[in-house]
Amino acid sequence: MTPKQRLIDHAFGIFESKGNQTVVEWAEANAYLSERVTELAGPYRTTDHPYVREVLENWRDPKTKKVSLCWGSQTAKTTSIYVGLGFVIDQSPGPILWVWSNEKQARNFSNDRLLPFCEDSPALAKHLPKTLDGKIDRDRATALRIEFDRCTLNMIGGQSQRNVRNYPVSYLVLDEIDVIPEGIRRDVMDRIKGRRSYKIFQSSTPIEEGGIWSEYLMGDQRKFFMPCIHCDAWISFEWRRSKGVYNLKIPDEARMEDGAFDWHMIKDSTTYACQECDGAINDVDKMRMLRQGEWRPTAKGEPGVRSYHLSSLYSPTIPFGEMMTRWLRSQDSLDGLKQFITGWLAEPWREEILDVTEEATHLLASDYERGDMMGEYRLMGIDVQRSHFVWIVRGFDADGTSYLIDHGNAPTWKDMDDAFKNYECSAAVVDTGFGERTQECYEAIYARRSKFWASKGWKTLNTPVSIKAIDPFTGTNKSGRHKIRLLHVDVGVFGGEILKRRAKLVEGFHLYAEPDREYVKQLNAKFIIEETTRTGEVRQQWRTKRHRQDHYFDCEVYVLALSKILGLGTVGRKGKHEPEENQTNDNDNGSGGPRSPRENRRTKRKAKSIW
């Protein structure tokens, strides 16, 4: 054996356990989870979470240097990490650093879970520092520093670089790395420099394309495969097969005649459809499959780097019905949708979720022609420019289903009056935010005050939309006999609603057949990005694509806000996110859901287009 080979074997040997026990064998023989840390107190077992076994063995495998866990909620991610550290403390000790997003989280976790785990597991309790009378030395076993007899574990918050510069370590754990600034993550990685052997365990639910998702892509991208109980094909649980086609299925009867959901039926009857044979897999079947499953790499990755993806579909504590319920309820807000995508599916919140291609926008086109009089009520939205107006007319039914009827540019108020009359509009909303024309707009709206509303957009408001009465000649809300109605609109909220309709996450938003290219370009002009600040705070930022105008998008935002003020209902969510083949024909079964544009047409005459 060459000197180099002896050195490599010696380095690997540092991480080999003293005995022949595997990490799982050690954990199930020595780890104890008391009622202080779990509702199901007792000796630690991997029976219900068989996918953690390979992850635990990485603590012992000398060839594995870095492990990245991109896992969803309720998948035993954190428990696997501290049980693995228990093996390290007892069998292969070395200096340990655990980095959290902030110090408060570190303290709470240590006091609530880690210290009780160490105290309640005899194999670890014997390594805790003791006073002369045999009690745990609380001065050397604190929330942020535990001085075991053969190693020390430090826990720090990852928001300050000075916190991470004094801990050369053999074992490094980073929790929720997506909220730890990237610069600090790099500094932490320097703590393993000079170590011949080391291990890095990092975990998070992904927030955006960087962070844990990038780490997952740098590894071998392991997924947990199981044999289907129907066809024996090895499958991994996937949320969707393709855009708009989902693997969780609910009974047709779960959607009632009024379009609402029977939540009890959804929770009790949701199943997973095997992507190979379409066989129905229930929650009992899931547990049988999990116990026969195995991790398989799906990419080559860097040597010594393992990465694992696991959504909450695998969680034994989350039934398929609860997963579907969460999905359907998440559609009510952009934040709810994001939380489901990142926290439950363990997928990054991508711009593409709500930013669609122009080709995809054409999927909103229906079977009526531009200028057809659609809907029971027609609303006009007007965006004011320096030399002209940009406008749309959208028809609405009482349930909120809407149809783009026409749009265009107009030079004068007289032209706007003609378009308003031509399409028999019920009301119009005018964006009065163009500063040098604001007073002109107020006075023009006052002359049309029975039908026209003023509007002003805000980045954030306490309520999505509110009504103010102002004097059009002074611009104040002081009492007087001259009044117009001014809508204060949270453009973030209603812009987000337009994004969801544009991406077909909300049904009932229609365009006429073969929509105008300029309208489509402007409807797709805006999108949202996520930015993580230096303090770890995640903020949404609106962006407009380069060289794009966005006036039609703005018109849609203000028309949608006005429709809510006028009491036009919220459109139901799509299928609610069942596969297309499971969508029922509401006109055949009398479920009362949305009808086709042709059937919603109140009159089939074609209005004269004036532009």
N, C-alpha and C positions, 0 to 999 in steps of 0.2 A: 504494500500500500504506500503510495507516495505521500510526502509531507502535506501536500495540498489536500489530498483526499482525507488524511487524518484530521486536518484542521476543519474541513467541511463537516465531517462526522461529529467532531467535538461540538461545533456550533449547533448542529441539529439536535445533539443530545441534550442541550440545555432545556429544550422544550419537551423532552420525553418524560413521561410520568415515572415515578419511582417504582411502581409496580406494573402489573400487566393489565390493569383495569382500563377499559375504554372510558371516555368522559361520560357517556350515557350510563354505563355500569356504576361509575362513581356517584353520579348525580342521583340515581334511583336508590342507591344504598345509603347515601349520606345527606342529601339535601332535604330540608324540611321547610314547608311553607305553612306557617301558622295562620290563625285567623287574623293576625295583625296585618298580614299582607295579601290575603286572598279570602274569598268567600268559601272556597273549597279547600279547607285546611287539611293537611296530611302530608305524608311523604311525597316528594316530587316524582311525577310519572310523565312519560312521553307518550302514553297510549293515545290520548286524545289529540295530541299535536305531533304526529309522527314525523312531520316535515322538519322538526327542529333537530332530529338526531344527527343528520350530517353536519348541520351548522355547529352543533356542540363539539363534534369530533375535530373541527378545525382548530380548536384550542390546543389540541394534542399533536396535530399533524405538523411536523417540523418544516415541511416544504411549503406550507401555506403562510404567506406573509401578510396579506391584506384580505379582509372579508367585508363586503358591502351588502347591507340588507335594505333593499327597497321594498318595504312591506307595508301593507295596509293596516287598518285598525283591528284590534282584537285578534291578533295573530300570534301572541306570546313572544313578540320580538324582544322586548326589554327583559322579560323573565329569562329568556335564553341567554342573554348577555350576562346577567349577574349570577346565574347558576354556573355558567362557564367560568366566570371569574372565581367562583367558589372552588372549582377544580384547580385553578391556577394557584390560589392561596394555599391549598392543602398539599398539592402534588408537585407543582413546578413553579415555586415562588420567584418573583422578580418585581421590581418597582412598577407600579401601576398608576396611570393617570387617566381619569375619566373627565371629559370635557362636556359641559352642558351649555345650553344656549344662554343661560344667565345663572348667577349664583343662587338666587332664590329657588329656582328649580332644583339645583344641585342639593341644597340643604333639605328641601322638602322630600326629595326622593330618598336621600340617605337616612333621614329620620323615620320616614314612613315605611320604607321597604328594605333598604340594604342592611342597616344595622339590626333590625329585627330578624332578618334572614340569617345573618351571621350569628346572632345570639341564640337562635332557636335550633340551629343545625350543630350538633355536638362536634362534628369534624372541623367546623370553623370556629366554634366558640373556644376551643382549646388554644387557638392561635391568637385570640384577642389579648390585648395588654391587660395585665392584672395588677391590683394593688397587693400589699403584703398580706391582707386578710383574704385574698383569693377572689375579690370582686372585680368587675370590669373597671379599669382605670378610665374614667370619663374625661380626664385631661388629655389622654393619648388615643382615645377613641371618640372623636368628635364628628360632627356632621360632614366636615370637609377634609378631615385627615384621620385615617385609622392606621395606627402603628402595630401591625401584626408582628408576631415574633420573628418572622423571616422575610418580611417585605412590608412596604408601606403603600397604601392606596390614598392618593390625593384626588379630590373632586373640586373642580373650578368652574366658574362661569366664563364663557368664551366671548365676552364683549369687550375685554381689555387685553391688549397685547402684553402688558406687564404681568398678567396672571399666568402666562404660559411659558415664560422664558427661563424658569428655574427648576424645570423638572425633566432631567434626562431619564428616560423610562425604557422598559422592555415591552410593556403592554400598554397600548394606547387605545382608548375607547372614546369615540365621538358620537354624541347623541343628538338627533335632529340637526344634522349638519347644514341643512338648507337655511336655517336661521342663524347660523354662525358665519360672520363675514369671511369672505374668501381669504383675505390677507391673514387673518388670525388662524384659519385652518392651515395655511402654508407654514406659519410659524410653529404651530403645534407639531406638524410633521417633522420639523427640524429636531424635535426632542428625541427622536430615535437615532439620530446621527451618532456614529461611533459605536453602535451596538452591532455585534456580529449577528445576533439573532434577535428578532422582534416580531411582534404581531400588532396589526391595526384592525380593530373592529369598528365599523362606522355604520350608522343606521339613520333612516329618516323616512318620512313620507315626502314625496317629491313636491316641490312648489313650482319650479319652472325648469327649463331645459338644463340648467347647470346643476351643481350640487350632487345629490345622491344619484340622480338620473345619469349624469355624466360618468360618475364612478361605476354605476351598473354597466354602462356601455363599454367601459374600459376593461371590465372583467370578462369572464366566460359566459355571462348572461344565462344563468341556470334557471330553469323552470321545473315545477314539480309535476311530473306526469303520472297518470294512474290508468289502470285498465277499465274501460267502460263496462258496466255490469250487463249491458245488452249485446254489444258487438265485440268486446275484448280489445278494441283498438285503444292504444295508449294516447290519452288526451291530457291536455292541461286545461284548467278552467279559464275561459276567456269571456270577457263581458260581451264583446260584439264579434260577429263574423265579418261584417262589412258595414259601411256607413248606413245607419238606420236599421240594421238587422241585428237583433240581440238574442242571446242564448237563453235568458230567463223567460219563461212563458207563464202567463196567467190565464185562467179560464175565461172564455168569452163572457160568461155571466157576471164576472167580477166588475164589469162596467155596466152600470145600471141605465135605465131608460133615459134618465135626465142627464146622462153624461158623467155623473159622479161615480166614485169607486166604492166598492164594498171592501173596505180595508181588512175586515176579518177574513174574508174569503182569500184575499191576496196573501195574507200572512200564512194561512193554512194550506193553500193549494198551489203556490208557485213552485215550479220545477225547473231544472236545468235540462236543456235539450242538447244531447251529444252532437257535436259538430260533424261527426262521421256518419252516424246512423239515425240521428234525430230522436233517439229513445229518451224517454222522460226519466230523469234522475232526481230522486227526492233527497231529503236531508239524511234519512237513515242510509240510503245508498251511498251518499257522500262519505260517511264515516267508514263504510266498508272499503270504498275505493282509496281513501287516504291511507289506510293501514297497509295497502299493497303498493303504494306509490314510491317513486324514487326521483331524485334530482338528476336532471340531464343538462349538460352544457349545450347552449345553442350557438355559441361563437367561440373563436379560438382564445381571444383575450391575452393579457400579459401573463408571463410565467409567474406562478405563485399568487396570482390575484383571482379570487373567486367572488362572484357577484350573484345575488339571488333576488328574484322578483316574486312577490306573493301578494295577491289581492285578498280582500276580505271575503271573497267567494269561498276561500278555503277554510275560513274560521269555523271551528266546531261550535262556537257560541253564537254565531250569527246565522240563523236559518235563511234559506233562499228568499222566503217571504218577507223577512225584515229588510233584506238587501233591496228587493224590488220596491218596497214601501218607501225606503229612504230615497231611492232614485226618483220616484214619482213626486215626492214632496220637495225634492231638491230643485225642481223646475220652477218653483215660485220666485226664485231670486238668483242673481248672478253669483252671490257669495255662497248660496246653498249648492249650486251646481259645481262650483269650484271645490268646495269642501268634499263633495262626493267623489269627484274625479281624483283629487290628490289623496284624501284620507282613506277612502274605501277601495278605489281601484288601484291606488299606488302608482298613478300615472301623472306625469307633469302637466300642469295647466298650460296648454299650448295656445298660442294666438289662433291656430287653425281651428280650434274648437268653435269659435264664433266668427272667424274670418274665412269666408268661402271664396271660391273662384267665381269669375264672371260666368263661366259655363254652368256652375252649380246653381247660380241665381236663376237661370232659365228654368230650373225645375219648379219655380214658383208660378210659372206661366200657366194660365188656365185656358178654357175653350171659348172665351168671349173676345170680342174685338175692341181695340182702342176706341173709346167714345161711347160704347154701350152703357146704357144707364143701369148700373148695378146697385143693389142694396136698397134698403128702405130709406136711408138718410145719406146725403152727400155732404162731406166736409171739405173745405178748401184750406190748404196751408200755403202761406206766402212768406218767402224769404226776401227781404229788402236789400237791394244792391244800390250802388251809387247812381246808376243811370237807368235801372230797370228793376222789374220784379221777376222772381222765379217762383212758380206755383205748381201745386198738384191738386187734383180733386180725387178723393178716395170715398167710395161708397161703403156704408156700414149696415149690417143687420143688427138687430137688437142684442144678439148674443156676442157681438164683437167681431164676427167674421167680416173681413173687409176686402175691397177690390179696388185696385188702382184703375181709374177711369181715363184720366188724361193728365197732361202736364205740359209746361212750356215756359217761355219768357214773354213778358209784356212790358211795354214802355210806360204806360200811364194807368192811373186809377180807373179811368173810364174803361180801359181794356179789361181790368180786373172785374169791374162791375158786369161787363158783358159775359165774361166766362162764368161768373157766379150765377148769373141769371140763366145762361144757356144750359148749365148742368143742374139747375133747380136745387142749388145747395141750401142746406139748412143753416149753416154757420160757416164762418171763416176765422182763422187765427193768423195774426200778422206778427212776425218777429220784429220787434221795434228796437233791436239792439244796435242797428247801424247808426252811430252817434249823430252824424250831421243831418240825418233825416228823421230822428226820433220825434221831434216836435211836429213835423209835417205828418208823420204817421198817426200821432195822437189825434190831431185835428181831423184827419181823414177818417179815422175810426169813429170819432164822435159823430160825424155826419152819417155814419152807417151803423150806429151803436146798437140797433135792434138785432143785427146779425153778425157784426164783426167784433172780434175780441183782440186785444193787444196781448203780447206775450214777452217775457224776458227770461232768458236762460241763466241758471246758476249751476256751479259745479256740485254743490251739495246743499240740501235743504233738510229741515226737520221732517217735512212731509214731501212726498214726490211732486205734488202739484197743489197750489193754493190760489185763491182768488182774492185780488185786492181791487178796491174801487178808488180810482184816482181822478183828479181834475185834469183834463187834457190840456188846459191852457197854462197851468202852473206846474204840472207834473207832480203835485203833492197829493196826499190822501186826506187833506183837510176837508172839513164839511163844506158843501157848496151845492148848487143846483146842477152844475155840469159834471157828469161822471161818465167814465168808461170802465169796462171790466179789463183788468190786467191779470193775466195768468203768470204766476211765478213757477217755473218748471225746473225740476232737477233733471238736467240733461244727462247726467250719469245714469240715473235710473231708467229714463225713457229711451236713452240711447242704447242701453243694455237690452231693453225689450225689443228694439228694432233689430239688434244683432241676433237675438234668439229667433226672431221671425225670419230673418234673412237666412239663417242656418237651418231652418225648418225644425227647430226644437219646439216651436209653438206653431200649431196648425191654424189655418183660417186666414192666412195673409197671402192674397192673390195678386198677381200681375196679369195684364191682358196678354193675349197670344202674341208671340214674337215681340217682346218688349224692346223699346228703343235703346240703342246701344249707349247713348249718352246718359240716359236715366240709370241703366245698369251700372255703368262706371261710377256714377256719383253715389248710388246706393251702396257700393262696395268701397267707397273712399275711406271710411273710418274703421278703426279697429282698436282693440285694447291690448296693452302689454302690461306685464307685471314687472315691477322693479323692487329689488330688495335694498333698503337703505343700509348705511354703515352700522346702524344699531340693530339690524335684523328685521326691521319693520317692512312688511310687504305692502306696496302701494300700487294701485291701478292707475295707469296713465293712458289717456286717449291719444291716438296718433292719426294723422291723415296721410295717406299715401302720396308720394311725390308726384307733382304735376297733376294732381287731381283736384277738381272742384267738388264740394260736398253739399251743394245747396239743396238738392232733392232729398238727401239724407236728413238735413235739418228740417225740411218741410214735413217729412214723415214723423219726426220726433214730436213736433208741435201738434200735428193732427192727431197723433195717438194720445197725447196729453189731453187735448180738447175732448176727444171721444170719451175719456174716463170721466171728465167733469160733467159731460152730458148724460152719463149713466149707461153707456153702451157696455155690455158685459165683457168679462174676461174670457178669452177663447180657451177651450180645453187644450191640455198638453197632448202631444201626439201619442196615442195608443196604448195606450200610453207607453210609448217606447217599447212596444212589442215589435217583433219582426213584421214586415209589410204583409206577409202572407196571413198573419193573424188578425189583420184589421178587418173588422166586420163592416158590411154594407148597412149603414144605419137606416137607409130607406127601405131595406128589405126586412130587417128584423125589428123595426120600430123602436130602436134604442134612443132616438131623439138627438143623436149626435149631429155634427156638421153635415150639411148637404153639399152637393156639387154646385159649382158656380152657376151652371145652367138652371138648376132647380131653385136657386136662391134669387134668380132674376125677377124683379118685380115688374119690369116692363122690358120688352125685347126691342123696342125701337132704338135706333142709333141716333144719338144727338149730333147735331152739326158741329164738326170740329172747326174752330176758328183760328187755329194756329198752324 
